[in-house]
Amino acid sequence: MTRTILPRSSRFPILPWRKFSSLTGPRSAARAISTATRDPRTKMRTWELDEQHLSKIRVNPTRLIDELHYTCQWGTGQRWGKADSETGMSRLALSDADKLARDWFVDTTKSLGCKISVDAMGNTFAIRPGREDGPPTCAGSHLDTQPSGGRYDGILGILAGVEMLKVLSENRVETAFPVGVVNWTNEEGARFPISMVSSGVWAGEIPLDRAHGLKEVGGGSHTMKSELERIGYLGSLPASYEAMPLAAHFELHIEQGPILETEKQKIGIVKGVQAYRWYTVEVDGQEAHTGTTPFNSRADALLAAARMICTSHTAAADHGALASTGILTLSPGSVNTIPGKVTFSLDIRAPTDHILDKLEEHLKSDFDFIVSTESTHGLGLAVSWQTDSVSPAIHFHDDCISTVRASANAILGDDKLSREMVSGAGHDSVYASRRCPTSMIFVPSRNGISHNPKEYTSPEDCAIGADVLLQSVLRYDRLRFARKV
Ligand SMILES: [Zn+2]
């Protein structure tokens, strides 16, 4: 764990404000109009903004990326290039480095006029008041990383949220209702082994005691509760959507896959999260001597399992789904004995539950066929399935999806530069979506890589994503005002 201690006076420097005129291109032109022609004493009110004015409120791209790299001094990971920012991150949840990043989050958002609430899972809500009271429209993500992670997964979502607060503050924007940013604790599940655990507790889906009792991986004695206490983030607010309701949750996140980059698109409008199911498949055959048992007298459990794994790949491709095997065990595990028993994990994923139903049916029938045919010399082979986990597809809220779509169109000016997507990975937005309208915004990941020190999203793409996040929150606030909800 790298711990950098800076003198208090330089820990949270105010980054120099880049004047709009120092920027180039259409982005700066839009910015110049939005500020130069406005009386600085006049507040912008979201509910009075027409489309033309709203679409010109943008983030400061240089400040966003400078601040992102600034916060990566806490938990800096493996170096992969020569530039200062060319390292990964190793900021495990509730470590000393995580505490310093959290302290930065609290100090910065407080200085922007936010009220801070910390709940019993350390989830930290920075809320900026609106004209009326009510639950906040929040941008949310996470500051923790994998032990060998990158600078963008989760971090970009929080930094873009903080940049949003700065833009609102300096432009004296008044929102109809409160808006804010939430940092969810231990999203990665890398140190305390349940991912998205704290948004899960907030949503009422994971019991608080179970989460508090989680021990750190690697045999250490620390628990989530003891580490929350140690770093001073065991809040008094109950970790619950009832104690801290959200009006909506928008999460900017790197795609963590190759689609946007391959298609040369800038924004993924995330409509939901794909469904997945995990199984353990057991194939029983008969152990026999490899030298004395002819092929036509064998019940080779591994040969059958190998055919099943190949079949699962082809069938999933036919259904527009994914199938993967990550664990394979065979017994007895001897060079000269034909395996009598094999178990393997099977992970299948698809955009809808219906596709998974069809794929599961297809695979069960194919696996039965494999054990019954001579192609596997199927003398006395049997297959059985155990379902280990079922996670239904999640469809985010239509209001939030259309808000993100409108924002992406306003920023990009061309709907061919964005696409609708389903997330292949879980995020805090999954749990948030159980309790409030939610959607996500994806930006391209270079080479589709994440959970890797070389994870990278260009400064331009980070800024586009942050602009879409900012405008989504403002548009949603305007929508709330129009509906009075
Ligand atoms: Zn993440």
Boltz pocket constraint, residues with backbone or C-beta under 6 A from the ligand:
constraints:
  - pocket:
      binder: B
      contacts: [[A, 142], [A, 153], [A, 154], [A, 187], [A, 253], [A, 426], [A, 427]]
      max_distance: 6.0
